[in-house]
Amino acid sequence: MSAALTTAWLLAGALAVGLILGTERGWEQRAEAEGARPAGLRTFTLAALLGGVAGQLPPAAAAAVLAIAAAALCGFMALVYWQARRLEHDLGITTVVALLLALVLGAVAGFGEPLAAVAVAVVAALILYLKPQLHGWLARIEPRELVAGLQLLLISAVVLPLLPNRGMGPFAALNPFAIWLFVVLLSSLSFLGYLATKLLGARRGIALAALCGGLVSSTAVTLTFARAARDTPGAARPLAAGIVAASTIMLGRVAAITAAANLPLAMRLGPALATMLAVSLSVALGLLRRGAEPAPASPIFPNPFELVPALQMGALIAAVMLFSKALYALVGDAGLWTVAAVSGLADVDAITLSAAQLGTDDAVLRAAAIAILVAVAANTVVKGVMVAVIERGRAAVTVALAYLLTLLAGAAVLLWWLPHAGA
């Protein structure tokens, strides 16, 4: 691209920034009389173009021009707002900030990043346009919800990055970062479940929380929902459905990892996994649709942020990790299936990826397929035991029956399919 075309492209990006922000501000102030608007479409477009032209200058000159332009815009807008206040007009500073943003984004486009500048302008225009919705959302936030959100940010954005991400302790089994990440996941699921059930109702809120949580960790969903079912027996059925749904997502995740890493292995596993997924999904949907909307005596997730239960569950996961590593150290390489069972106690993704990388020979594929299902079965049994220990009621029985049916269906299909696969 020639220099002239490059310059035109960059200035076009600056122009787009001004038009996007100026259109939104002009539309917002469309009811104001001509000349009464502090800044509209033309002002924003010219400010962004000024930034774009400045971006074409040498760095020192560009910095000087942008500094002078920003100071002039601030001074002019301060004068406009002083006059508005004197006439008892109520004006905020949003337009001033948006105008300065247009200048800066125009400069970003002029410096060589027009697409990034336009993308930011679109997001900014959307934020400006959604003022009523955002203010309404803020008005509905309760004090405890705000505190819970800040606490969740504290443990995830402040504490988590400070923890070492390496194995420590006996057998190097305890990874502080991984354990605390699980605590963050549990706390996030409680918060998501609280908001989802508050906004969408019990059944739909639980389904949404299970779907989002299952994409990351079905074990975290199991622990969170089992505790909720124990505390609110009236919601045991939808919570059990959420636990089963999260395990369904886990099965889909195993299938996706296998297909990406070893397609022949995915074809060997396909019928069994598809059957298990279909059975699990059918049970989850049946539980969710059965009966009326639960109306427990107390909220399903009464507190949007509960750190102590999350810490207790984190300690449980740490114990499982330690037991898994210790058992693996004792059995060594006694067999792929033994290792799969041990690994599946805490996680199925790692053993799935490891087994998928063993090769594509027929014997290897058969052993790898069985190993992955052994890991899935071990993980499923562990989650069933967790529900039984924590809830000890209706949800535990429902989940146990759903898991048993799913595992039996998968085992039957695998035993029938493997001898014929690759023949």
ROTOR-440985 format. One record per residue: x, y, z of N, C-alpha, C in turn. Coordinates in steps of 0.05 Angstrom, whole numbers, plus 32768, in hexadecimal, padded with zeros to 4 digits. Atoms other than C-alpha are relative to their C-alpha. Layout:
ROTOR-440985
XYZXYZXYZ...
end
This chain:
ROTOR-440985
80117FE880008000800080008012801980007FF07FE88002801B80447FED7FFD8011801980017FEF7FE88029807A80217FE68010800180187FF080017FEE80A480097FE87FEF8008801680117FF97FBE8069800E80017FF8801E7FFE80067FE37FD9805780537FF68017801180097FE87FF17FCE809E806C7FE280037FFE801D7FFE80037F88809F804F7FF17FEB8011800B80157FF07F79805C807180008007801E7FFE7FF97FE37F91807580B57FED8017800680127FE97FFB7F6A80B780AF7FE37FF77FFE801B800A80017F2D8090809A7FF77FF3801A8006800B7FE67F32806A80DB7FFA8015801580067FE97FED7F3580AC81027FE5800C7FFA801A7FF580077EF980C580DB7FEA7FEE800A801480137FF67ED2808680EC7FFC8002801E80027FFD7FE37EE2808F81367FEF80198006800F7FE87FFB7EC780D681347FE27FFD7FF9801C800480097E8880C2810E7FF17FEE8013800D80137FEE7E798088813D7FF9800E801B80057FF37FE67E8080B0817E7FEE80197FFC80107FE880057E6380F0815F7FE37FFA7FFA801C800880057E2580CC81467FF17FFA8019800D80077FE77E1680B0818A7FFA8018801180047FE87FF07E2180F281AE7FEC80137FF380137FEE800E7DFB811981797FE37FF58003801B800C7FFD7DC080E8817D7FF68004801D80087FFD7FE47DC080EC81C97FF7801D800680067FE47FFB7DBE813881C67FEE800C7FEA80107FF780177D8E813C818B7FE98013800780167FEF7FF77D58815E81B48009801C80087FF67FE67FF87D85819881C77FFF80137FE880017FEC80157D8081D981A0801B80037FF37FE77FFC800F7DB481E9816B80118014800F7FEE7FEF7FF27DF08207818D80007FFC801E800180067FE37DDB81ED81D2800F7FE780077FF280197FFB7DFF81AB81C9801E800580047FE47FFB7FFB7E4581AA81E780127FF57FEA7FF0800C80157E60817C81B07FEE7FEC7FF18010801280107E3F8156817780107FF17FEB7FF3801180157E4E812F81388018800E7FF47FEA7FF2800D7E7A816481178018800480137FEA7FFB7FED7EA281748156800F7FE680057FF280197FFB7EB1812B816480107FF77FE87FF2800880187EC4811D811C801980107FFC7FE87FEF80037EF38158811980157FFA80157FED80077FEB7F128146815C800F7FE77FF97FF3801980077F2080FF8144801380047FE87FEE7FFB80177F3C811881028019801080097FE87FF27FF67F698148812880147FEC800C7FEE80147FF57F84810D814F800D7FEF7FEA7FF5800F80167F8D80E6810E8016800F7FF17FEB7FF0800D7FB4811F80EE8019800280117FE97FFE7FEE7FDF8126812C80107FE67FFF7FF2801980027FEF80DC812680127FFD7FE97FEF80018018800F80E980E28019801180047FE87FEE7FFB8041811B810080167FF0800E7FEA800C7FF08085810A811E7FF77FFE801D800980057FE5807E80EF81658000801980127FFF7FE87FEF8094813081887FEA80147FF980147FED80098067815C815E7FE47FF58006801A800C7FFA802D812A81667FF88003801D80067FFE7FE38033812B81B27FF9801D800780067FE47FFA8034817781B37FE480087FF5801A7FF9800B7FF8817D81857FE97FF480108015800E7FF07FD0814A81AD7FFD800D801B80027FF37FE67FE1816C81EF7FF2801A7FFE800D7FE680047FCD81B081D57FE27FFD7FF9801C800580087F8D819481B57FF07FF78018800F80097FE87F79817081F57FFC8016801480037FE97FEE7F8681AE821F7FEB80137FF680137FED800C7F5E81D981EF7FE47FF58002801A800C7FFE7F2481A881EE7FF68001801C800880007FE47F2381A382397FF8801D800980077FE47FF97F2581EF82407FE680097FF480197FF8800E7EEE81F9820D7FE87FF3800D8017800E7FF47EC181C4822C7FFB800A801D80047FF57FE57ECE81E082727FF1801A7FFE800E7FE680037EB7822482597FE27FFA7FF9801B800780077E798204823A7FF07FF68019800E800B7FE97E6881DF827A7FFC8016801680037FEA7FED7E74821D82A57FE880117FF880177FF0800A7E43824382797FE67FF18005801880107FFC7E118209827E7FF88000801E80067FFF7FE37E16820882CA7FF5801B800880097FE57FF97E0D825382CD7FE380047FF8801B7FFF800A7DCD824B82A57FEE7FEA800C800E80157FF27DB9821282D37FF87FE87FEE8004801880117DBE81DD829D80117FEA800D7FF380177FF47DD1819882B680107FF07FEB7FF0800F80147E0B817C828D80157FEF800F7FEB80107FF47E398143829E801A80037FF07FE67FFE800E7E808138828880057FE97FED7FFD801780127E7380FA825E800880097FE47FFA7FF7801B7E758122821D801D800A7FFE7FE47FF77FFF7EB88141823180137FE87FFD7FF0801880017ED680FD823E7FFF7FF37FE48004800C801A7EB980E281FD800F80107FEB7FF27FEF80147ED6811D81D6801E7FFB80017FE380057FFD7F1B811281F380077FE37FF67FFC801C800A7F1480C781E3800180007FE27FFF7FFE801D7F0480D9819B801A800B7FF67FE67FF580087F438103819780167FEB80037FEB80147FFB7F6E80CC81B57FFD7FE87FEC8004801680137F4F8095818A800780087FE37FF77FF6801A7F5980C0814C801E7FFF7FFD7FE3800280007FA280C4815F800A7FE37FFE7FF9801C80027FA5807981697FFD7FF67FE380048007801C7F89807081238017800C7FEF7FEB7FF3800F7FBB80A28108801C7FF480047FE6800D7FFA7FF5807E812A80027FE47FF37FFE801A800F7FE3803E81037FEE7FEA800A801280157FF67FAC801981297FE380087FFC801B7FF680057F6B802F81077FEB7FEC8009801480137FF97F467FEE81137FFC7FFE801E800280007FE27F557FED815E7FF180198009800D7FE77FF97F40803681627FE27FFF7FFB801C800280077EFE8029813F7FF27FEC8013800C80137FEE7EF17FEC816B7FFA800C801B80047FF27FE77EFA801581AA7FEA80157FFE80157FED80047ECE804B818E7FE47FF48000801A800E80007E96801981827FF87FF8801C800680077FE47E9B7FFF81C97FF88018801080067FE77FF27E9C804681E47FE4800B7FF9801A7FF780087E5F805981BB7FEA7FEF800C801380127FF47E3A801C81D57FFC8007801D80027FF97FE37E4A802F821D7FF1801A8003800E7FE67FFE7E32807682117FE27FFC7FFA801C800480077DF1805D81F17FF17FF28015800D80117FEC7DE2802C82297FFE800E801B80027FF27FE77DE08062825E7FE87FF98011801780077FEF7D988054827580027FE4800B7FFE801C7FF67DA48009827980157FFC80157FEA80037FEC7DE68010829E7FF8800D801A80097FF37FE77DC8804182D07FEA7FEF800E801480127FF47D8C801382DA800C7FE8800C7FF280177FF57DBA7FD982E5800D8007801A7FF37FF77FE77DE18000831A7FEB8004801680157FFB7FEC7DA08013833C7FF67FE6800D800A801A7FF67D8E7FC9834480147FF080107FEB800E7FF17DD07FB483637FFC8005801E80017FFE7FE37DCA7FA583AD801C8003800B7FE57FFC7FF47E037FB883DC80107FE680037FF180197FFC7E147F6F83EB800A7FF57FE57FF88009801B7E177F6183A08019800F7FF77FE87FF180077E497F99839580187FF780107FEA800A7FEF7E737F8283D080097FE57FF67FF9801B80097E707F3A83B6801080027FE67FF17FFD80187E877F508371801D800A80047FE57FF67FFA7EC27F77838E80117FEB800E7FF180167FF37ED57F3C83BA80097FEB7FEC7FF8801380157ED47F0E837E8017800B7FEF7FEA7FF4800E7F007F3E8358801A7FFF80107FE880017FEE7F307F408394800D7FE57FFF7FF4801A7FFF7F3A7EF5839780097FF77FE47FF98009801B7F3F7EEE834B801480117FF37FEE7FEE800F7F627F2C83318018800980117FEA7FF77FEF7F8E7F3B836E800F7FE8800C7FF380167FF27F9C7EFB8395800A7FEB7FEC7FF9801680127F9D7EC7835C801A80057FF17FE77FFC800F7FD57EE7833280197FFF80127FE980007FEE80027EEA837080097FE480097FF9801B7FF780017E9F837D80127FF17FED7FEE800F801280387E7183627FF17FEB7FF1800D8014801180227E46832880137FE97FFB7FEE80178002804C7E0883367FF97FEC8016800580147FEC80487DC7835C8010800480197FF27FFD7FE6805A7DCA83A67FF67FEA8013800880147FEC80577D9D83E280067FE47FF97FFB801C800680577D5183E27FF97FF97FE480038008801B805F7D34839D7FFC80187FED80057FE88010805C7D7C83837FE380017FF6801C8003800880117D7183837FEF8019800380117FE97FF97FF87DB3839E800A80197FF17FFA7FE780107FF77DED836D7FEE8016800B80107FEA7FF47FE17E2C83937FEE800F7FEC800F7FF180147FCB7E4F83537FE87FF07FF780168011800A7FA17E14833B7FEA7FFD8016801380037FEA7F817E0A83807FEF80198004800E7FE67FFD7F707E5483877FEE80067FE880117FFD80187F567E5583407FE67FF180038018800F7FFB7F257E2083547FEE800E8014800F7FF07FED7F107E4B83907FF280177FF2800C7FEA800F7F057E8583607FE97FF57FEF8015800C80117EDC7E5783327FE77FFB8011801780067FEF7EB07E41836C7FF2801A8008800B7FE77FF87EA67E8883847FF1800E7FE8800C7FF480177E977EA0833D7FE67FF27FF98018800F80067E647E6883337FEA8008801480147FF77FEC7E417E7C83747FF5801B7FF880087FE580087E3F7EC4835C7FEF7FFF7FE78010800380197E277EB083167FE57FF380068019800D7FF97DF37E8283347FED8013800E80107FEC7FF27DDA7EB983627FF380137FEC800A7FED80137DD37EEB83297FED7FF37FEC8011800D80157DB67EB982F77FE57FF9800C801A80087FF57D807E9F83267FF080198008800E7FE77FFA7D707EE6833C7FF3800C7FE8800A7FF380187D677EFF82F57FEE7FEE7FEF800D801280137D4E7EC182D17FED7FEC800D801080157FF27D2C7E96830680117FE880057FF080167FF77D437E55832380097FEE7FEA7FF9801480157D407E2582E88013800C7FEB7FF07FF480167D5C7E5382B2801B800A800C7FE77FF67FF47D8F7E7282E280137FEA80067FEF80177FFA7DA97E2E82F8800C7FF57FE67FF7800B80197DAD7E1782B0801780117FF47FEB7FEE800A7DD67E55829C801A7FFC80107FE880037FF07E067E4D82D7800D7FE57FFB7FF5801A80067E0E7E0382C8800F7FFF7FE57FF47FFF801A7E1D7E10827F801B800F80017FE77FF17FFF7E517E46828D80157FF280117FEC800D7FEF7E717E2082C6800A7FE67FF47FF78019800C7E737DDE82A0801580037FEB7FEB7FFB80147E9D7DFE826A801B8002800C7FE67FFD7FF27ED37E09829E80057FE980127FFB80167FED7ECA7DD582D57FE57FF5800A8019800D7FF67E907DA582E080027FFA801E7FFC80057FE37EAF7D9583247FF88018801180077FE87FF27EA77DDD833A7FE280038001801E7FFF80017E5E7DDC83247FF47FEC8013800A80157FEF7E537D9B834980028009801E7FFC7FF87FE47E6F7DB6838B7FED8017800780117FE87FFA7E4A7DF983867FE37FF88001801C800780017E077DDB83737FF87FEC8016800680137FEB7E0C7DA283A57FFC800E801B80037FF07FE77E157DD483DE7FE680107FFF801A7FF280027DDA7DFD83C37FE97FEE8004801580137FFC7DAF7DBF83C07FFC7FF8801D800180067FE47DC07DAE84077FF280168010800B7FE97FF17DAC7DF4841F7FE480077FF7801B7FFA800A7D6D7DF983F37FF47FE77FF4800B8019800A7D4B7DB583ED7FEA80037FEB80157FFC80147D127DD383C5800A80037FE47FF47FFD801A7D427DDF838B80127FE97FF97FED801780047D637D9A838D7FFF7FF77FE38002800B801B7D477D848349800F80117FEB7FF17FF080147D5F7DC0831F801E800180057FE480007FFA7DA17DC08343800D7FE67FF87FF6801A800A7DAA7D768335800280007FE27FFF7FFE801E7D997D8582EC801980117FF87FE97FF080067DCF7DBB82ED801A7FF180027FE880117FFD7E037D8A830780037FED7FE97FFF801380177DF17D5782D18007800F7FE67FFA7FF080187DF27D8E829C801D80087FFE7FE47FF980007E377DA482B180117FE87FF87FF1801880087E507D5D82AA7FFC7FFA7FE280048002801C7E307D5C8265801380117FF07FED7FEE800D7E5A7D988252801C7FF480027FE5800D7FFD7E977D72826D80047FEB7FEB7FFE801480147E887D39823E8005800C7FE47FFB7FF180197E857D6A8204801C800B7FFE7FE47FF580007EC77D88821980147FE97FFA7FEE801780057EE87D4382197FFF7FF97FE280028006801D7ECD7D3681D3800F80147FEF7FF27FEB800F7EE77D7981BA801E7FFE80027FE380027FFD7F2C7D6F81D7800B7FE87FF17FF78018800F7F317D2981BA800080047FE280017FFC801D7F1A7D3E8175801680137FF77FEB7FEE80087F4C7D778174801C7FF480017FE5800C7FFC7F877D4C818B80047FE67FF07FFD801B800C7F797D08816B7FE57FF87FF4801A8006800D7F3F7D0081397FFA7FE380008007801D7FFE7F457CB481347FF77FF7801B800980077FE57F3F7CAF817F7FE4800B8005801B7FF47FFD7F037CDE817E7FEB7FEE7FF380138011800E7EE27CAF814C7FFB7FE68010800380177FEF7EEF7C74817B7FEE80078018800F7FF87FE87ED27C9A81B67FE4800C7FF980187FF180087E9B7CBD818E7FE67FF380088019800C7FF97E627C8B81967FFA7FFF801E800480027FE37E6D7C8181E17FFB801C800C80047FE57FF67E757CCB81EF7FE6800C7FF880197FF580097E3A7CDE81C47FE87FF4800F8016800D7FF17E0E7CAB81E87FFF800B801D7FFF7FF57FE57E257CC4822D7FF6801C800080097FE480017E1A7D0C82187FE280017FFC801C7FFF80057DD57CFD81FD7FF07FF88019800E80097FE77DC07CD7823D8001801680157FFC7FEC7FEB7DDD7D0C826B7FEF80197FFA80107FE880077DBD7D4582447FE27FFB8003801C80077FFD7D7A7D2282427FF78001801D800680007FE37D7B7D18828D7FFF801D800B7FFF7FE47FF67D8F7D61829A7FE8800F7FF680177FF1800B7D597D7D826C7FE67FF6800D8018800B7FF37D257D4E828A7FFC800A801C80017FF67FE57D367D6482D07FF9801E800180067FE380017D347DAE82BD7FE380057FF8801B7FFB80097CF17DA9829A7FEB7FF480128013800E7FEF7CD07D7C82CD7FF880128018800A7FF27FE87CA47D9F83007FFF801E7FFC80037FE380017C967DE8830E801A800D80097FE97FF07FF77CC77E1F831C80037FFD801F7FFD80047FE37CE47E1083617FFE801A800F80037FE87FEF7CD37E418398800A7FF9801C7FF680087FE67D017E2F83D27FFB8016801580067FED7FEA7CF77E5084168015801580017FEA7FEC80007D3A7E73840F800D80007FE47FF47FFF801B7D617E8983D180137FE97FFC7FEE801680067D887E5383AE801D800780057FE57FF57FFB7DC87E7D83B17FFC8019801280077FEA7FEF7DBA7EA983EE8015801680027FEA7FED7FFE7DFE7ECA83EF800F80007FE57FF27FFF801A7E1E7EE283AD801E7FF980027FE480067FFE7E647ED683C980057FF2801B7FFB80107FE87E767E9F83FA801C7FF47FFD7FE4800880037EC17E97840280077FE780117FF880167FEE7EC47E66843D7FF87FE57FF48006801A800E7E9E7E2D841980127FFB7FE97FEE800380177EC97E3A83DC801C7FF780097FE680087FF57F087E3484077FFF7FE380098003801C7FF87EEE7DF3842480017FED7FE88000801180187EE27DD783DF801B80017FF37FE57FFE800A7F267DF083C980137FED800F7FF080137FF17F457DC884027FFA7FE37FF88007801B80097F1E7D8B83EB800E7FF97FE67FF28004801A7F397D9383A4801E7FFC80047FE480037FFB7F7F7D9B83C080067FE3800B7FFD801B7FF57F767D5983E67FFE7FEB7FE98003801280177F5E7D3783A6801980007FEF7FE87FFD80107F9A7D52838080177FF1800D7FEB800D7FF27FC97D3A83B67FFD7FE17FFF8005801C80017FA97CF583B880067FF57FE47FFB8009801C7FAC7CEF836C801E7FFE7FFB7FE4800080057FF57D018369800E7FEA80107FF480147FEF80077CD383A37FFB7FE47FF58007801A800B7FE27C988384800F7FFB7FE67FF18003801980027CA58341801E7FFA80057FE480057FF980477CA7836280047FE380097FFE801B7FF680387C6383827FFD7FEB7FE9800480148015801D7C3F8344801280047FE87FEE7FFA8016804C7C6283147FF27FFC7FE5800B8005801B80407C4B82CC7FF47FE37FFF800B801B7FFF801B7C0C82E17FEB7FFA7FEA8013800480157FE87C1782AB7FF2801A7FF9800C7FE880097FC87C4D82817FE58004800D801B7FFE7FF57F837C3E829D80018008801D7FFD7FF87FE47F9B7C4382E58007801D80027FF97FE480007FBB7C8682D67FE880117FF980177FF180087F7C7C9D82B47FEC8002801780137FFF7FE97F517C8A82F0800A801380157FF57FEF7FEC7F807CAE831F7FFE801E7FF780017FE5800A7F847CEC82F37FE3800A7FFF801B7FF880027F397CED82E97FF38008801A800C7FF87FE67F2D7CF683337FFE801F800280007FE37FFE7F3E7D40832B7FF9800E7FE680047FF2801A7F3B7D5082E080017FEC7FE98001801280177F2C7D2F829D800F800C7FE87FF47FF380187F4A7D62826D801D7FF77FFC7FE3800780037F937D51827C80047FE47FF67FFD801C80097F8C7D0682747FF57FFC7FE4800B8002801B7F617D0F8236801480097FEC7FEC7FF680137F967D39821480187FED7FFF7FE980127FFF7FCD7D09822B7FFB7FE77FF080078018800E7FA97CCC82117FFD80057FE280047FFA801D7F997CEE81CF801B80037FF27FE67FFD800C7FE37CF881C380117FE77FFF7FF180197FFF7FF77CAF81CA80057FF47FE57FFC800A801A7FEF7C9E81817FE67FF87FF38018800880107FC07C82814C7FFF7FE37FF98001801D80047FD07C38814C7FE67FF5800C801A800B7FF87F927C0C815580007FF9801E7FFF80087FE47FA87BEF81988002801980127FFD7FE77FF07FBD7C3481B27FE5800F8001801A7FF280007F7A7C52819D7FEC7FF380138013800E7FEE7F537C1D81C280078006801D7FF87FFB7FE47F7C7C2682017FFB801D800880047FE37FFA7F787C7281FD7FE280058004801D7FFB7FFE7F2D7C7081F27FF57FF6801B8008800A7FE67F237C44822F800A801180177FF47FF07FEB7F527C6F82587FF0801A8004800F7FE77FFE7F2B7CAF82487FE57FFB800E801A80067FF37EE97C8E825B80047FF8801D7FFA80067FE47F097C73829B8003801A80107FFC7FE77FF37F1E7CBA82AC7FE5800F8004801B7FF47FFE7ED87CD4829D7FF07FF380158010800E7FEB7EB97C9E82C8800A8006801C7FF57FFA7FE57EE97CAC83027FF8801C800880087FE57FFA7EDA7CF682FE7FE280028007801D80017FFB7E8F7CE882FB7FFA7FF4801B8004800D7FE67E927CBA83378007801380167FF77FED7FEC7EB97CED835F7FEB8016800480147FEB7FFD7E857D2383507FE67FF5800D8017800C7FF37E4D7CF3836380047FFD801E7FFA80037FE47E6F7CE583A57FFF801C800E80017FE57FF47E787D3083B17FE380098006801C7FF87FFC7E2D7D3C83A77FF47FF08017800B80117FEB7E1C7D0183D5800A8009801B7FF57FF87FE67E4A7D1A840C7FF6801B800880087FE57FF97E357D6384087FE280028003801D7FFC80007DEA7D5F83F97FF17FEA800F800C80177FF27DD67D1984117FE17FFF7FFE801D7FFF80027D907D2083F67FF77FFA7FE4800D8005801A7D657D2383B8801380057FE97FED7FF980167D9A7D44838C80157FEA7FFD7FEC801580027DCD7D0E839E7FF67FE87FF3800B8017800C7D9F7CD6838B7FFB80047FE280057FFA801C7D8A7CF8834A801A80007FEF7FE77FFE800E7DD27D078336800D7FE47FFD7FF4801B80007DE97CC083487FF27FEF7FEA800E800F80147DB37CA1831C8007800A7FE47FF97FF5801A7DC27CD082E2801C7FF87FF87FE4800880067E0D7CC182E780017FE27FF97FFF801D80057E017C7682EB7FF57FF97FE5800C8005801B7DD47C7782AE801380087FEA7FED7FF580147E067CA1828780187FEE7FFD7FE8801180017E427C7582997FFA7FE57FF48007801A800B7E1E7C34828A7FFB80017FE280057FFD801C7E077C4E8247801A80037FF07FE67FFC800E7E4D7C65823480107FE680007FF180197FFF7E6D7C23824B7FF57FEC7FED800C801480127E3B7BF98224800780067FE37FFA7FF9801C7E467C2081E4801E7FFC7FFA7FE3800480047E927C1F81ED80077FE37FFC7FFA801D80027E947BD481F87FF67FF47FE5800A800A801A7E6A7BC981BA800F800B7FE87FF57FF280177E8D7BFC818E801E7FFA7FFC7FE3800380037ED77BF1819C80097FE87FF07FF8801780107EDC7BAA81817FFC80047FE280067FFC801C7EBE7BC2813F800F80177FF37FF37FE9800B7EE37C048139801C7FF97FF57FE68005800C7F1F7C02810B80037FE57FF37FFE801B800C7F0E7BBC80F47FFF80027FE1
end
